[in-house]
Amino acid sequence: MKQLHPLYTDIEAPERFTYPFCYEPHPLCQLAAKEVQVYIANHAEIKEDADCGKMFGVLIVKSTSDSSAPYYFLAAYSGLLAGHNDWDYFVPPVYDAQQPDGYFKTKEREISKIAREVSTASLSKEMSQDLQQWLFHQYQLLNARGERKDLVDIWQSYYSREKLRKKYPLPPGGTGDCCAPKLLQYAYQQGLQPVCMAEFWWGQSTKEELRQHGNYYPACRGKCKPVLTWMLEGLEVEDNPEMMGVPHLEVETVYEDDAIVVVNKPSGMLSMPGRIEEYSVESVMRQRYPDAIIAHRLDMGTSGLLIVAKSMDAYHPLQEQFIKRQVKKRYLAQLEGPERLDGLESKGTISLPLRPDPMNRPRQVVDLEHGKRAVTDYELLDDGLVALYPQTGRTHQLRIHCAHPDGLGCPIKGDELYGNKADRLYLHAEQIWFRHPITGEEMHLVSPPPF
């Protein structure tokens, strides 16, 4: 098998297979990924296309029939590579819809011809939908028990509740063409035993999607969560790290009176209880004050000043100030590679509209057409620090405005979503200005950054 590459190493395998939606790449995967990266760099046509930005994946496997090497690896890419999907080095697609004389491409040409000749678009649209559903049925995906389901059955089984099934009746286009499904499908077909898996980004970030060259990323949730949930059945998979809880950190009080408490939230703590984790600033405050409610939020990785109302009488005036954008906040961020900021104006404004990426939650993307307005003023300081003054409060606004090439072009240190992982996210809510909700007094509080 040309797609099966030996991996000579003394590195021990993990006890269980990778949980693909939140993981640290195993050293075996890192070793295999380096070989794939060398291959890409040495093949001009592949490198030229990959340099524009593409996800690659590796799957470490054991062969039940060949003991000449302890491990082998398979490699894959997402979608097409340099316009086609038949590279010998990489595993084939689950289903090849790109054959020029195949059913899919033939029908696609027929539909395009009808669309040009018929005045109404309804007929061609209906035919396109029928063709897409036919294609989904061709993706016959295996799991580790040798069972088989097509994409439509997988989707409808995953979204078994009627409300969710109506919301997600069929998979998005391109489902089944990501790295992980290709790798597992080929391993199962060839009787190979999956050991661990990882995916990495090669090349530039796209304008919409911020990725760092060489970084490892989890499988996408929008397309791959239902598919991989099925394909991993029969494998012993690592626990989801997101279900394992967070440390119960201490919450420092910066200011307190009869109406409000302003605390210094540590990095790594939720502002409010989450879907899985209950421990948060709000849950801690409610142990002290049963009616406490958070007036605004900080990302889990962000530290700094957070206002807590002790009652609804204090909460509503605070909320009104936030809605009317009368609260002013200053964040400090330590940027990675601050030399990239050379030549940038020392002060300025970034305006890049944002929207959620439904295929990769919780990531956000820049969308000039459909995104919501997001504006940040910035001021470059010494030692790679930047002061950030958000005019709007979109999710991940500061993180994207720093990382995006049309923003500062320099990710915040420790931003594993849009930059590189570190010991923490180096973003701190340092100062806040607001009116006291009861007395009307102008308040200005400061919390020096812990970095």
Disulfide bonds with the S-S distance in Angstrom:
none
